[in-house]
């Protein structure tokens, strides 16, 4: 399960724009919005690209409880 709050926090901390992040990750802006708000789970491939774009590991974006 993905930690949507952590992803949104990292996006805000890095001052990223949702549209630019979506383009870098290779998803639509709508899909990125769904991911950031917790309505959709990204695929593993998208999660890997998202971690790379945010400069963190995939582990940092997953809830481990």
Secondary structure as the mmCIF struct_conf table of DSSP 4:
data_model
#
loop_
_struct_conf.conf_type_id
_struct_conf.id
_struct_conf.beg_label_comp_id
_struct_conf.beg_label_asym_id
_struct_conf.beg_label_seq_id
_struct_conf.end_label_comp_id
_struct_conf.end_label_asym_id
_struct_conf.end_label_seq_id
STRN STRN1 UNK A 2 UNK A 2
HELX_RH_AL_P HELX_RH_AL_P1 UNK A 4 UNK A 13
TURN_TY1_P TURN_TY1_P1 UNK A 14 UNK A 15
HELX_RH_AL_P HELX_RH_AL_P2 UNK A 18 UNK A 25
TURN_TY1_P TURN_TY1_P2 UNK A 26 UNK A 26
BEND BEND1 UNK A 27 UNK A 27
HELX_RH_AL_P HELX_RH_AL_P3 UNK A 29 UNK A 37
TURN_TY1_P TURN_TY1_P3 UNK A 38 UNK A 38
BEND BEND2 UNK A 39 UNK A 40
HELX_LH_PP_P HELX_LH_PP_P1 UNK A 41 UNK A 43
HELX_RH_AL_P HELX_RH_AL_P4 UNK A 44 UNK A 54
TURN_TY1_P TURN_TY1_P4 UNK A 55 UNK A 55
BEND BEND3 UNK A 56 UNK A 56
BEND BEND4 UNK A 58 UNK A 58
HELX_RH_3T_P HELX_RH_3T_P1 UNK A 59 UNK A 61
STRN STRN2 UNK A 62 UNK A 62
#
